[in-house]
Amino acid sequence: MTAHRVTAPEPPAAGTKVQGPASYFPSIERTYGRPVQEWLDVVAERLDTEPHMQVVSWLKAEHGMGHGHANAVVAYVKRALA
């Protein structure tokens, strides 16, 4: 596992609207049946050696993730590691 782990955000307080890439996370968990933390971990590891769009393409091809979901996970990780 990568030395620079990106942790998933805490669930928002009631009545709070999440914006940005994290707003996709509940849908990603429901749609693909895995906790968002697992996606963040594999993406952080791949971003060590691969560019953004290559990781997005990998999520789409290997895991059947839609483009918006894949891009949201990669963007969230990239922003957290910047």
N, CA, C and O atoms as a GROMACS GRO file, in nm:
protein
  328
    1MET      N    1   0.085  -0.118   0.000
    1MET     CA    2   0.000   0.000   0.000
    1MET      C    3   0.089   0.124   0.000
    1MET      O    4   0.201   0.123   0.052
    2THR      N    5   0.038   0.227  -0.057
    2THR     CA    6   0.113   0.351  -0.069
    2THR      C    7   0.139   0.415   0.068
    2THR      O    8   0.060   0.400   0.160
    3ALA      N    9   0.249   0.486   0.079
    3ALA     CA   10   0.286   0.550   0.205
    3ALA      C   11   0.202   0.674   0.231
    3ALA      O   12   0.195   0.721   0.345
    4HIS      N   13   0.139   0.727   0.130
    4HIS     CA   14   0.059   0.849   0.146
    4HIS      C   15  -0.089   0.816   0.126
    4HIS      O   16  -0.142   0.828   0.016
    5ARG      N   17  -0.151   0.774   0.232
    5ARG     CA   18  -0.292   0.732   0.226
    5ARG      C   19  -0.383   0.854   0.233
    5ARG      O   20  -0.363   0.945   0.312
    6VAL      N   21  -0.483   0.852   0.149
    6VAL     CA   22  -0.586   0.956   0.149
    6VAL      C   23  -0.708   0.894   0.217
    6VAL      O   24  -0.758   0.791   0.173
    7THR      N   25  -0.754   0.956   0.323
    7THR     CA   26  -0.869   0.901   0.394
    7THR      C   27  -0.999   0.960   0.342
    7THR      O   28  -1.006   1.075   0.300
    8ALA      N   29  -1.102   0.878   0.347
    8ALA     CA   30  -1.234   0.921   0.304
    8ALA      C   31  -1.287   1.028   0.400
    8ALA      O   32  -1.256   1.025   0.519
    9PRO      N   33  -1.364   1.119   0.350
    9PRO     CA   34  -1.421   1.223   0.437
    9PRO      C   35  -1.526   1.164   0.531
    9PRO      O   36  -1.587   1.061   0.502
   10GLU      N   37  -1.545   1.230   0.641
   10GLU     CA   38  -1.651   1.191   0.735
   10GLU      C   39  -1.785   1.220   0.670
   10GLU      O   40  -1.797   1.315   0.592
   11PRO      N   41  -1.887   1.140   0.702
   11PRO     CA   42  -2.020   1.172   0.648
   11PRO      C   43  -2.063   1.312   0.692
   11PRO      O   44  -2.032   1.354   0.804
   12PRO      N   45  -2.133   1.384   0.606
   12PRO     CA   46  -2.172   1.520   0.640
   12PRO      C   47  -2.277   1.523   0.751
   12PRO      O   48  -2.352   1.427   0.771
   13ALA      N   49  -2.281   1.633   0.821
   13ALA     CA   50  -2.384   1.653   0.924
   13ALA      C   51  -2.520   1.662   0.855
   13ALA      O   52  -2.529   1.701   0.739
   14ALA      N   53  -2.622   1.627   0.928
   14ALA     CA   54  -2.758   1.633   0.872
   14ALA      C   55  -2.788   1.772   0.818
   14ALA      O   56  -2.762   1.872   0.884
   15GLY      N   57  -2.841   1.776   0.698
   15GLY     CA   58  -2.877   1.903   0.637
   15GLY      C   59  -2.763   1.972   0.565
   15GLY      O   60  -2.782   2.078   0.505
   16THR      N   61  -2.643   1.914   0.569
   16THR     CA   62  -2.526   1.971   0.503
   16THR      C   63  -2.511   1.908   0.365
   16THR      O   64  -2.516   1.785   0.351
   17LYS      N   65  -2.491   1.991   0.266
   17LYS     CA   66  -2.473   1.941   0.129
   17LYS      C   67  -2.325   1.938   0.094
   17LYS      O   68  -2.256   2.039   0.102
   18VAL      N   69  -2.278   1.821   0.055
   18VAL     CA   70  -2.138   1.804   0.015
   18VAL      C   71  -2.125   1.848  -0.130
   18VAL      O   72  -2.211   1.819  -0.213
   19GLN      N   73  -2.016   1.917  -0.160
   19GLN     CA   74  -1.991   1.961  -0.297
   19GLN      C   75  -1.859   1.905  -0.345
   19GLN      O   76  -1.779   1.855  -0.265
   20GLY      N   77  -1.836   1.912  -0.474
   20GLY     CA   78  -1.710   1.865  -0.531
   20GLY      C   79  -1.709   1.714  -0.547
   20GLY      O   80  -1.813   1.649  -0.538
   21PRO      N   81  -1.590   1.658  -0.570
   21PRO     CA   82  -1.580   1.514  -0.596
   21PRO      C   83  -1.642   1.426  -0.487
   21PRO      O   84  -1.698   1.322  -0.517
   22ALA      N   85  -1.631   1.468  -0.362
   22ALA     CA   86  -1.684   1.386  -0.252
   22ALA      C   87  -1.836   1.371  -0.259
   22ALA      O   88  -1.892   1.281  -0.198
   23SER      N   89  -1.903   1.458  -0.333
   23SER     CA   90  -2.049   1.446  -0.345
   23SER      C   91  -2.088   1.318  -0.420
   23SER      O   92  -2.202   1.273  -0.408
   24TYR      N   93  -1.996   1.260  -0.495
   24TYR     CA   94  -2.021   1.136  -0.568
   24TYR      C   95  -2.003   1.012  -0.480
   24TYR      O   96  -2.049   0.904  -0.517
   25PHE      N   97  -1.938   1.024  -0.366
   25PHE     CA   98  -1.898   0.907  -0.288
   25PHE      C   99  -2.013   0.817  -0.244
   25PHE      O  100  -2.000   0.695  -0.255
   26PRO      N  101  -2.125   0.870  -0.193
   26PRO     CA  102  -2.235   0.779  -0.156
   26PRO      C  103  -2.286   0.697  -0.275
   26PRO      O  104  -2.315   0.578  -0.261
   27SER      N  105  -2.298   0.761  -0.390
   27SER     CA  106  -2.342   0.691  -0.510
   27SER      C  107  -2.240   0.587  -0.555
   27SER      O  108  -2.278   0.479  -0.600
   28ILE      N  109  -2.113   0.618  -0.543
   28ILE     CA  110  -2.007   0.523  -0.580
   28ILE      C  111  -2.015   0.399  -0.492
   28ILE      O  112  -2.004   0.287  -0.542
   29GLU      N  113  -2.034   0.418  -0.363
   29GLU     CA  114  -2.045   0.302  -0.272
   29GLU      C  115  -2.168   0.217  -0.307
   29GLU      O  116  -2.158   0.094  -0.311
   30ARG      N  117  -2.281   0.280  -0.331
   30ARG     CA  118  -2.403   0.206  -0.366
   30ARG      C  119  -2.389   0.133  -0.499
   30ARG      O  120  -2.427   0.017  -0.512
   31THR      N  121  -2.334   0.201  -0.597
   31THR     CA  122  -2.328   0.148  -0.733
   31THR      C  123  -2.228   0.034  -0.747
   31THR      O  124  -2.256  -0.065  -0.815
   32TYR      N  125  -2.111   0.047  -0.684
   32TYR     CA  126  -2.004  -0.050  -0.706
   32TYR      C  127  -1.980  -0.144  -0.588
   32TYR      O  128  -1.895  -0.232  -0.596
   33GLY      N  129  -2.055  -0.126  -0.480
   33GLY     CA  130  -2.054  -0.221  -0.370
   33GLY      C  131  -1.927  -0.229  -0.287
   33GLY      O  132  -1.905  -0.329  -0.218
   34ARG      N  133  -1.845  -0.128  -0.294
   34ARG     CA  134  -1.722  -0.124  -0.215
   34ARG      C  135  -1.714   0.009  -0.144
   34ARG      O  136  -1.758   0.111  -0.197
   35PRO      N  137  -1.657   0.011  -0.023
   35PRO     CA  138  -1.640   0.138   0.048
   35PRO      C  139  -1.551   0.233  -0.033
   35PRO      O  140  -1.457   0.190  -0.099
   36VAL      N  141  -1.581   0.360  -0.026
   36VAL     CA  142  -1.502   0.458  -0.100
   36VAL      C  143  -1.355   0.454  -0.057
   36VAL      O  144  -1.267   0.484  -0.137
   37GLN      N  145  -1.328   0.417   0.067
   37GLN     CA  146  -1.189   0.411   0.112
   37GLN      C  147  -1.108   0.311   0.029
   37GLN      O  148  -0.990   0.335   0.002
   38GLU      N  149  -1.168   0.202  -0.012
   38GLU     CA  150  -1.098   0.106  -0.098
   38GLU      C  151  -1.061   0.169  -0.231
   38GLU      O  152  -0.950   0.150  -0.281
   39TRP      N  153  -1.154   0.244  -0.288
   39TRP     CA  154  -1.126   0.311  -0.415
   39TRP      C  155  -1.015   0.415  -0.399
   39TRP      O  156  -0.926   0.426  -0.483
   40LEU      N  157  -1.020   0.491  -0.288
   40LEU     CA  158  -0.917   0.592  -0.264
   40LEU      C  159  -0.780   0.527  -0.251
   40LEU      O  160  -0.681   0.580  -0.301
   41ASP      N  161  -0.774   0.413  -0.184
   41ASP     CA  162  -0.646   0.343  -0.165
   41ASP      C  163  -0.586   0.295  -0.297
   41ASP      O  164  -0.468   0.316  -0.322
   42VAL      N  165  -0.668   0.231  -0.381
   42VAL     CA  166  -0.612   0.180  -0.508
   42VAL      C  167  -0.574   0.295  -0.601
   42VAL      O  168  -0.477   0.285  -0.675
   43VAL      N  169  -0.651   0.402  -0.597
   43VAL     CA  170  -0.619   0.516  -0.683
   43VAL      C  171  -0.492   0.585  -0.636
   43VAL      O  172  -0.408   0.621  -0.718
   44ALA      N  173  -0.474   0.604  -0.505
   44ALA     CA  174  -0.352   0.667  -0.454
   44ALA      C  175  -0.230   0.586  -0.494
   44ALA      O  176  -0.126   0.643  -0.530
   45GLU      N  177  -0.242   0.455  -0.489
   45GLU     CA  178  -0.130   0.369  -0.527
   45GLU      C  179  -0.098   0.382  -0.675
   45GLU      O  180   0.020   0.391  -0.712
   46ARG      N  181  -0.198   0.384  -0.759
   46ARG     CA  182  -0.175   0.394  -0.904
   46ARG      C  183  -0.123   0.532  -0.944
   46ARG      O  184  -0.046   0.544  -1.038
   47LEU      N  185  -0.166   0.636  -0.873
   47LEU     CA  186  -0.120   0.771  -0.907
   47LEU      C  187   0.028   0.790  -0.879
   47LEU      O  188   0.088   0.889  -0.922
   48ASP      N  189   0.089   0.696  -0.807
   48ASP     CA  190   0.234   0.702  -0.786
   48ASP      C  191   0.309   0.691  -0.918
   48ASP      O  192   0.417   0.747  -0.934
   49THR      N  193   0.250   0.618  -1.014
   49THR     CA  194   0.322   0.590  -1.139
   49THR      C  195   0.242   0.622  -1.266
   49THR      O  196   0.297   0.616  -1.376
   50GLU      N  197   0.114   0.656  -1.253
   50GLU     CA  198   0.031   0.678  -1.371
   50GLU      C  199  -0.036   0.815  -1.366
   50GLU      O  200  -0.066   0.865  -1.259
   51PRO      N  201  -0.057   0.876  -1.483
   51PRO     CA  202  -0.126   1.006  -1.488
   51PRO      C  203  -0.276   0.992  -1.463
   51PRO      O  204  -0.334   0.883  -1.473
   52HIS      N  205  -0.337   1.104  -1.431
   52HIS     CA  206  -0.480   1.113  -1.397
   52HIS      C  207  -0.569   1.035  -1.493
   52HIS      O  208  -0.642   0.945  -1.450
   53MET      N  209  -0.565   1.067  -1.620
   53MET     CA  210  -0.659   1.007  -1.715
   53MET      C  211  -0.632   0.858  -1.736
   53MET      O  212  -0.724   0.783  -1.770
   54GLN      N  213  -0.510   0.815  -1.717
   54GLN     CA  214  -0.481   0.672  -1.728
   54GLN      C  215  -0.547   0.596  -1.612
   54GLN      O  216  -0.597   0.485  -1.632
   55VAL      N  217  -0.547   0.655  -1.494
   55VAL     CA  218  -0.612   0.592  -1.379
   55VAL      C  219  -0.764   0.593  -1.400
   55VAL      O  220  -0.831   0.495  -1.368
   56VAL      N  221  -0.818   0.703  -1.451
   56VAL     CA  222  -0.962   0.709  -1.482
   56VAL      C  223  -0.997   0.597  -1.581
   56VAL      O  224  -1.094   0.525  -1.561
   57SER      N  225  -0.919   0.584  -1.685
   57SER     CA  226  -0.945   0.480  -1.786
   57SER      C  227  -0.937   0.341  -1.725
   57SER      O  228  -1.017   0.254  -1.761
   58TRP      N  229  -0.844   0.318  -1.636
   58TRP     CA  230  -0.830   0.189  -1.568
   58TRP      C  231  -0.954   0.159  -1.484
   58TRP      O  232  -1.006   0.047  -1.489
   59LEU      N  233  -1.002   0.256  -1.407
   59LEU     CA  234  -1.123   0.234  -1.326
   59LEU      C  235  -1.242   0.200  -1.415
   59LEU      O  236  -1.324   0.114  -1.380
   60LYS      N  237  -1.252   0.265  -1.528
   60LYS     CA  238  -1.362   0.239  -1.620
   60LYS      C  239  -1.350   0.100  -1.682
   60LYS      O  240  -1.448   0.026  -1.687
   61ALA      N  241  -1.232   0.065  -1.730
   61ALA     CA  242  -1.212  -0.062  -1.801
   61ALA      C  243  -1.212  -0.182  -1.707
   61ALA      O  244  -1.275  -0.284  -1.737
   62GLU      N  245  -1.145  -0.172  -1.595
   62GLU     CA  246  -1.128  -0.287  -1.506
   62GLU      C  247  -1.239  -0.303  -1.404
   62GLU      O  248  -1.264  -0.414  -1.356
   63HIS      N  249  -1.306  -0.195  -1.370
   63HIS     CA  250  -1.407  -0.200  -1.265
   63HIS      C  251  -1.546  -0.157  -1.310
   63HIS      O  252  -1.639  -0.156  -1.230
   64GLY      N  253  -1.560  -0.119  -1.438
   64GLY     CA  254  -1.689  -0.081  -1.491
   64GLY      C  255  -1.742   0.050  -1.434
   64GLY      O  256  -1.863   0.074  -1.436
   65MET      N  257  -1.653   0.132  -1.384
   65MET     CA  258  -1.695   0.258  -1.324
   65MET      C  259  -1.728   0.358  -1.434
   65MET      O  260  -1.661   0.362  -1.537
   66GLY      N  261  -1.830   0.438  -1.412
   66GLY     CA  262  -1.864   0.543  -1.507
   66GLY      C  263  -1.758   0.653  -1.504
   66GLY      O  264  -1.683   0.666  -1.407
   67HIS      N  265  -1.753   0.730  -1.611
   67HIS     CA  266  -1.650   0.833  -1.621
   67HIS      C  267  -1.657   0.935  -1.507
   67HIS      O  268  -1.554   0.969  -1.449
   68GLY      N  269  -1.776   0.984  -1.476
   68GLY     CA  270  -1.789   1.084  -1.370
   68GLY      C  271  -1.744   1.032  -1.234
   68GLY      O  272  -1.676   1.102  -1.160
   69HIS      N  273  -1.782   0.909  -1.203
   69HIS     CA  274  -1.741   0.849  -1.076
   69HIS      C  275  -1.590   0.829  -1.072
   69HIS      O  276  -1.525   0.862  -0.973
   70ALA      N  277  -1.534   0.774  -1.179
   70ALA     CA  278  -1.390   0.749  -1.184
   70ALA      C  279  -1.313   0.880  -1.171
   70ALA      O  280  -1.216   0.889  -1.095
   71ASN      N  281  -1.355   0.981  -1.245
   71ASN     CA  282  -1.287   1.109  -1.241
   71ASN      C  283  -1.298   1.174  -1.103
   71ASN      O  284  -1.203   1.238  -1.057
   72ALA      N  285  -1.412   1.157  -1.036
   72ALA     CA  286  -1.430   1.215  -0.902
   72ALA      C  287  -1.333   1.154  -0.802
   72ALA      O  288  -1.272   1.225  -0.722
   73VAL      N  289  -1.317   1.022  -0.807
   73VAL     CA  290  -1.226   0.954  -0.713
   73VAL      C  291  -1.082   0.999  -0.739
   73VAL      O  292  -1.010   1.033  -0.645
   74VAL      N  293  -1.041   1.000  -0.865
   74VAL     CA  294  -0.904   1.040  -0.899
   74VAL      C  295  -0.880   1.186  -0.862
   74VAL      O  296  -0.776   1.219  -0.805
   75ALA      N  297  -0.974   1.274  -0.892
   75ALA     CA  298  -0.958   1.416  -0.860
   75ALA      C  299  -0.948   1.437  -0.709
   75ALA      O  300  -0.866   1.517  -0.663
   76TYR      N  301  -1.030   1.367  -0.632
   76TYR     CA  302  -1.026   1.380  -0.486
   76TYR      C  303  -0.889   1.339  -0.433
   76TYR      O  304  -0.831   1.409  -0.349
   77VAL      N  305  -0.838   1.227  -0.480
   77VAL     CA  306  -0.707   1.179  -0.434
   77VAL      C  307  -0.597   1.275  -0.475
   77VAL      O  308  -0.512   1.309  -0.394
   78LYS      N  309  -0.598   1.320  -0.600
   78LYS     CA  310  -0.495   1.414  -0.647
   78LYS      C  311  -0.495   1.542  -0.563
   78LYS      O  312  -0.389   1.592  -0.525
   79ARG      N  313  -0.613   1.595  -0.535
   79ARG     CA  314  -0.623   1.719  -0.456
   79ARG      C  315  -0.569   1.695  -0.314
   79ARG      O  316  -0.498   1.780  -0.260
   80ALA      N  317  -0.602   1.582  -0.256
   80ALA     CA  318  -0.557   1.551  -0.120
   80ALA      C  319  -0.405   1.532  -0.113
   80ALA      O  320  -0.343   1.563  -0.011
   81LEU      N  321  -0.346   1.481  -0.220
   81LEU     CA  322  -0.201   1.456  -0.220
   81LEU      C  323  -0.120   1.579  -0.263
   81LEU      O  324   0.002   1.580  -0.249
   82ALA      N  325  -0.187   1.680  -0.314
   82ALA     CA  326  -0.115   1.800  -0.363
   82ALA      C  327  -0.057   1.881  -0.248
   82ALA      O  328   0.006   1.985  -0.271
   0.00000   0.00000   0.00000
